[in-house]
């Protein structure tokens, strides 16, 4: 009876550690190519962040 308890604890710990490693790998992967300056400015214009500037019109 005690052996089954400890096996269950070991499996639970292994699952939790595996899940945390998987989440860490997903969060730390590269995001792809960064946007060029032109693409960043276009994204700001489209979002309305540059309404007070002449370039945002």
GIBELTA-V753910 format. One record per backbone hydrogen bond with DSSP energy under -0.5 kcal/mol. CO is the residue of the C=O (numbers start at 1). NH is the residue of the N-H. If there is no record, write none. Layout:
co: <CO/CO>
nh: <NH/NH>
This chain:
co: <1/2/3/4/5/6/7/8/9/10/11/12/13/14/15/16/17/18/19/20/21/22/23/24/25/26/36/37/38/39/40/41/42/43/44/44/44/45/48/50/50/53/54>
nh: <5/6/7/8/9/10/11/12/13/14/15/16/17/18/19/20/21/22/23/24/25/26/27/28/29/29/40/41/42/43/44/45/46/47/48/49/50/48/51/53/56/56/57>
